[in-house]
Amino acid sequence: MAAYSVISLLRAYRTAGRRFISNTHPVFTGIMGEDIYNPSYPVNFCERVILPARVERRDSEVSRIVLFGKDAGTDAWRPVPGLPFLNLQDPCWISLGKSLLLGGVQVDFSYSGKVLGWKTVFYTYGKESRWIPFFVGPPGMKDLRFCVLPTGKIALFSRPCGGYLSGRGQIGFTVLDSLQDLTIDAVESAPLLGLFTGDEWGGVNQVQVLPDGSLGVLGHIACYSTNRYRHYYPIAFVLDPSTGRLLKEPTIIAERQDLLSGPSKRPDLADVLFPGGCVLHGDTATLYLGVSDAEIQTVVVENPFK
C-alpha cells in the first residue's frame, strides 16, 4: 500500500478547491475560564443528544471530558447535570449495537505535572450513573478505534508509534471474530496499513460502516515544520474490511486557513485541526473539529466517503 504525504495530499486538496457548504462556531455555556475543544460528535445518549468535548485551561493539558447537551429552545451546548465527567483527553464514541462506549486518552501527569505516558481507555455507563471501565489499550497508544461489522465481527484500528515500522505513528488494521478477542495482544499485532511517510504520522478518529458494508474512516495526518510547529489535517478514506484494501484513497477534507478565525493554545498549535467525528447526511456531512487546541468549529462538506 502506498504511503501518503502531507505535501501531496494538501496539494490535491488545494487544487480541487475549497468545498465547504457552511462553517460555524458552536456556542457553549456553563464553562468559565477554560477552553472547549477536540469534540467527538453528537449522539443520542441518556435520552438526549450529547456532545462530549475536551475541557482544560489554556496553560495546561490536564483535561477532562465533559458531556454537553442542548436545552429545549436554545442552540447553546451546556454541561448535562448528573452526567459525570472523565479525566481524559480527546473523547470518542464507540457504538456496540444498542450500547455506547465513551473513550478517551488517559495521560499520566504523576511527575510534577509532566506527561509521562498515555493510553486509550473505554467506559460503559452504568445504572448507578457512573462510568465503568470496559477496555484499556496498550501504553503509549492513542487513536484506538473499533466498530461492529454487519457480520458481527469487530473491525479494529490501532495506532502504534516508535520503532522502524511505526515511526511517529502509523495506522494498524485487523478484524476480530468477536469482542472477546479484543486484547492488548490483538491491538499490538494489528498489521500496519503503511499510510504515512517516516517523518509524518496520523491516526483514526472515527470509523463507521457505510451502506455497502465498507468502512468510512475519518482520521488525521500530521507533520512538523522546521520550526517544530505542528500541522494537523483531517483526512477521509474508505476501506474494505474483508481485504484491508483501500477503496477510496485518503484525502484531506479541510485545512485551518479555510476556517473561521479563532484563538490558539500556543503558536505552534495554530495549524492544528483534529477531527472528532463526522455525521453523514446523504450527499453531505458535518465535521466536528477541534481547532488550534482551543475551540470547536463545525463544517458541512460534501460526503467525503463518496
C-alpha positions as semicolon CSV with decimal commas, in nm:
position;residue;x (nm);y (nm);z (nm)
1;M;0,000;0,000;0,000
2;A;0,132;0,344;-0,093
3;A;0,245;0,599;0,165
4;Y;0,084;0,942;0,153
5;S;0,250;1,270;0,247
6;V;0,106;1,595;0,379
7;I;0,253;1,782;0,083
8;S;0,091;1,561;-0,181
9;L;-0,248;1,544;-0,006
10;L;-0,251;1,919;0,063
11;R;-0,163;1,993;-0,299
12;A;-0,453;1,776;-0,416
13;Y;-0,692;1,943;-0,169
14;R;-0,596;2,293;-0,277
15;T;-0,611;2,204;-0,645
16;A;-0,962;2,065;-0,605
17;G;-1,072;2,391;-0,441
18;R;-1,248;2,453;-0,110
19;R;-1,586;2,280;-0,095
20;F;-1,730;2,397;0,236
21;I;-2,108;2,433;0,240
22;S;-2,109;2,608;0,578
23;N;-1,874;2,677;0,871
24;T;-1,984;2,777;1,222
25;H;-1,866;2,827;1,579
26;P;-2,097;2,620;1,808
27;V;-2,198;2,804;2,125
28;F;-2,101;2,655;2,463
29;T;-2,211;2,781;2,803
30;G;-2,161;2,672;3,164
31;I;-1,780;2,657;3,148
32;M;-1,578;2,954;3,271
33;G;-1,205;3,021;3,220
34;E;-1,137;2,702;3,023
35;D;-1,120;2,605;2,657
36;I;-1,355;2,354;2,500
37;Y;-1,211;2,166;2,203
38;N;-1,146;1,826;2,038
39;P;-1,507;1,705;2,048
40;S;-1,644;1,372;1,939
41;Y;-1,980;1,407;1,765
42;P;-2,340;1,428;1,894
43;V;-2,532;1,106;1,961
44;N;-2,849;1,005;2,143
45;F;-2,741;0,912;2,493
46;C;-2,934;0,905;2,820
47;E;-3,250;1,022;2,641
48;R;-3,095;1,335;2,491
49;V;-2,842;1,443;2,231
50;I;-2,495;1,453;2,385
51;L;-2,170;1,601;2,251
52;P;-1,856;1,512;2,452
53;A;-1,561;1,750;2,435
54;R;-1,224;1,812;2,597
55;V;-1,210;2,091;2,855
56;E;-0,896;2,245;3,006
57;R;-0,721;2,570;3,088
58;R;-0,525;2,744;2,814
59;D;-0,197;2,697;3,004
60;S;-0,248;2,328;3,085
61;E;-0,301;1,985;2,928
62;V;-0,465;1,842;3,239
63;S;-0,813;1,796;3,098
64;R;-1,147;1,629;3,144
65;I;-1,419;1,509;2,911
66;V;-1,744;1,695;2,970
67;L;-2,074;1,582;2,817
68;F;-2,271;1,870;2,670
69;G;-2,640;1,881;2,575
70;K;-2,880;2,138;2,437
71;D;-3,175;2,267;2,635
72;A;-3,507;2,299;2,457
73;G;-3,538;2,623;2,264
74;T;-3,166;2,702;2,257
75;D;-2,874;2,638;2,025
76;A;-2,616;2,651;2,307
77;W;-2,442;2,340;2,438
78;R;-2,404;2,321;2,817
79;P;-2,282;2,052;3,062
80;V;-2,555;1,798;3,135
81;P;-2,631;1,779;3,509
82;G;-2,585;1,433;3,652
83;L;-2,353;1,304;3,379
84;P;-2,011;1,273;3,546
85;F;-1,703;1,387;3,360
86;L;-1,396;1,170;3,296
87;N;-1,038;1,283;3,350
88;L;-0,939;1,207;2,991
89;Q;-0,847;1,384;2,667
90;D;-0,998;1,368;2,318
91;P;-1,330;1,180;2,355
92;C;-1,471;0,927;2,109
93;W;-1,791;0,727;2,086
94;I;-1,787;0,356;2,005
95;S;-2,119;0,201;1,904
96;L;-2,174;-0,162;2,003
97;G;-2,520;-0,230;1,867
98;K;-2,765;-0,085;2,119
99;S;-2,494;0,024;2,363
100;L;-2,234;0,300;2,351
101;L;-1,882;0,325;2,486
102;L;-1,713;0,653;2,564
103;G;-1,339;0,652;2,509
104;G;-1,054;0,894;2,558
105;V;-0,684;0,930;2,622
106;Q;-0,568;0,877;2,979
107;V;-0,249;1,077;3,044
108;D;-0,007;1,019;3,329
109;F;0,086;1,353;3,487
110;S;0,219;1,197;3,807
111;Y;0,565;1,359;3,796
112;S;0,537;1,733;3,867
113;G;0,261;1,771;3,610
114;K;0,483;1,640;3,329
115;V;0,345;1,395;3,074
116;L;0,492;1,052;3,150
117;G;0,276;0,844;2,918
118;W;-0,073;0,779;2,784
119;K;-0,316;0,513;2,670
120;T;-0,665;0,490;2,522
121;V;-0,938;0,375;2,759
122;F;-1,308;0,299;2,711
123;Y;-1,602;0,308;2,952
124;T;-1,964;0,199;2,962
125;Y;-2,225;0,395;3,153
126;G;-2,373;0,203;3,445
127;K;-2,716;0,210;3,604
128;E;-2,568;0,378;3,911
129;S;-2,489;0,686;3,698
130;R;-2,121;0,609;3,690
131;W;-1,864;0,514;3,428
132;I;-1,750;0,151;3,431
133;P;-1,415;0,053;3,271
134;F;-1,458;-0,158;2,957
135;F;-1,114;-0,183;2,791
136;V;-0,768;-0,032;2,841
137;G;-0,540;-0,007;2,539
138;P;-0,163;-0,053;2,527
139;P;0,064;0,205;2,693
140;G;0,176;0,476;2,452
141;M;-0,112;0,433;2,206
142;K;-0,369;0,697;2,114
143;D;-0,639;0,676;1,845
144;L;-0,752;0,319;1,916
145;R;-1,090;0,267;1,745
146;F;-1,318;-0,025;1,663
147;C;-1,668;-0,096;1,533
148;V;-1,906;-0,387;1,482
149;L;-1,934;-0,516;1,123
150;P;-2,261;-0,647;0,975
151;T;-2,115;-0,997;1,017
152;G;-2,084;-0,942;1,392
153;K;-1,705;-0,932;1,370
154;I;-1,503;-0,637;1,501
155;A;-1,304;-0,401;1,279
156;L;-1,010;-0,273;1,483
157;F;-0,783;0,023;1,407
158;S;-0,468;0,079;1,613
159;R;-0,201;0,349;1,614
160;P;0,136;0,222;1,732
161;C;0,430;0,460;1,734
162;G;0,803;0,415;1,776
163;G;1,040;0,178;1,604
164;Y;1,139;0,137;1,240
165;L;0,794;0,048;1,105
166;S;0,565;0,260;1,321
167;G;0,773;0,579;1,323
168;R;0,586;0,872;1,478
169;G;0,255;0,686;1,438
170;Q;0,101;0,454;1,181
171;I;-0,248;0,306;1,144
172;G;-0,290;-0,066;1,201
173;F;-0,596;-0,266;1,097
174;T;-0,735;-0,610;1,169
175;V;-1,067;-0,791;1,203
176;L;-1,151;-0,981;1,523
177;D;-1,407;-1,260;1,545
178;S;-1,576;-1,104;1,848
179;L;-1,532;-0,856;2,133
180;Q;-1,388;-1,140;2,341
181;D;-1,086;-1,121;2,111
182;L;-1,026;-0,754;2,191
183;T;-0,699;-0,782;2,386
184;I;-0,373;-0,593;2,420
185;D;-0,202;-0,856;2,206
186;A;-0,464;-0,821;1,931
187;V;-0,421;-0,444;1,926
188;E;-0,042;-0,457;1,921
189;S;-0,029;-0,722;1,648
190;A;-0,267;-0,549;1,404
191;P;-0,088;-0,525;1,064
192;L;0,009;-0,174;0,958
193;L;-0,153;-0,010;0,657
194;G;0,163;0,194;0,592
195;L;-0,025;0,510;0,502
196;F;0,228;0,769;0,619
197;T;0,589;0,855;0,542
198;G;0,851;0,808;0,813
199;D;0,862;1,166;0,943
200;E;0,484;1,211;0,945
201;W;0,211;1,044;1,145
202;G;-0,162;1,000;1,177
203;G;-0,445;0,803;1,327
204;V;-0,814;0,714;1,309
205;N;-1,067;0,933;1,488
206;Q;-1,392;0,765;1,382
207;V;-1,492;0,461;1,179
208;Q;-1,842;0,386;1,056
209;V;-1,996;0,112;0,843
210;L;-2,125;0,251;0,514
211;P;-2,441;0,120;0,342
212;D;-2,241;-0,112;0,114
213;G;-2,057;-0,269;0,409
214;S;-1,730;-0,084;0,354
215;L;-1,575;0,132;0,627
216;G;-1,577;0,510;0,614
217;V;-1,271;0,620;0,809
218;L;-1,222;0,972;0,943
219;G;-0,869;1,038;1,062
220;H;-0,583;1,281;1,056
221;I;-0,238;1,320;0,905
222;A;0,023;1,537;1,076
223;C;0,376;1,665;1,046
224;Y;0,624;1,909;1,194
225;S;0,762;2,209;1,009
226;T;1,126;2,306;1,051
227;N;1,044;2,529;1,349
228;R;0,876;2,231;1,522
229;Y;0,531;2,375;1,468
230;R;0,263;2,107;1,437
231;H;0,038;2,078;1,133
232;Y;-0,271;1,853;1,153
233;Y;-0,521;1,788;0,872
234;P;-0,843;1,581;0,876
235;I;-0,846;1,301;0,621
236;A;-1,107;1,054;0,499
237;F;-1,076;0,722;0,321
238;V;-1,280;0,407;0,254
239;L;-1,155;0,058;0,336
240;D;-1,282;-0,291;0,251
241;P;-1,290;-0,478;0,585
242;S;-1,276;-0,819;0,415
243;T;-0,942;-0,748;0,242
244;G;-0,794;-0,449;0,426
245;R;-0,756;-0,271;0,092
246;L;-0,840;0,092;0,023
247;L;-1,150;0,151;-0,188
248;K;-1,102;0,529;-0,174
249;E;-0,760;0,679;-0,109
250;P;-0,703;0,926;0,176
251;T;-0,789;1,287;0,100
252;I;-0,755;1,600;0,313
253;I;-1,103;1,743;0,368
254;A;-1,024;2,074;0,543
255;E;-0,732;2,295;0,647
256;R;-0,705;2,560;0,913
257;Q;-0,661;2,858;0,682
258;D;-1,004;2,793;0,527
259;L;-1,191;2,802;0,857
260;L;-1,318;3,088;1,070
261;S;-1,057;3,283;1,265
262;G;-1,011;3,200;1,631
263;P;-0,766;3,156;1,920
264;S;-0,480;2,908;1,955
265;K;-0,349;2,735;2,266
266;R;0,009;2,815;2,159
267;P;0,169;2,948;1,839
268;D;0,300;2,602;1,747
269;L;-0,058;2,465;1,755
270;A;-0,223;2,729;1,537
271;D;-0,235;2,497;1,232
272;V;-0,398;2,201;1,408
273;L;-0,734;2,057;1,302
274;F;-0,838;1,750;1,500
275;P;-1,146;1,577;1,353
276;G;-1,355;1,430;1,631
277;G;-1,643;1,300;1,424
278;C;-1,836;1,309;1,101
279;V;-2,217;1,287;1,078
280;L;-2,339;1,183;0,734
281;H;-2,648;1,337;0,570
282;G;-2,656;1,157;0,237
283;D;-2,459;1,373;-0,005
284;T;-2,320;1,597;0,271
285;A;-2,153;1,554;0,609
286;T;-2,098;1,765;0,920
287;L;-1,745;1,759;1,060
288;Y;-1,685;1,831;1,429
289;L;-1,336;1,977;1,454
290;G;-1,104;2,071;1,736
291;V;-0,930;2,386;1,613
292;S;-0,586;2,502;1,725
293;D;-0,629;2,316;2,058
294;A;-0,853;2,600;2,174
295;E;-1,204;2,581;2,026
296;I;-1,459;2,383;1,824
297;Q;-1,585;2,454;1,475
298;T;-1,831;2,261;1,262
299;V;-1,802;2,237;0,886
300;V;-2,057;2,100;0,639
301;V;-1,883;1,944;0,340
302;E;-1,962;1,707;0,057
303;N;-1,980;1,348;0,180
304;P;-1,607;1,259;0,199
305;F;-1,671;0,886;0,153
306;K;-1,846;0,919;-0,184
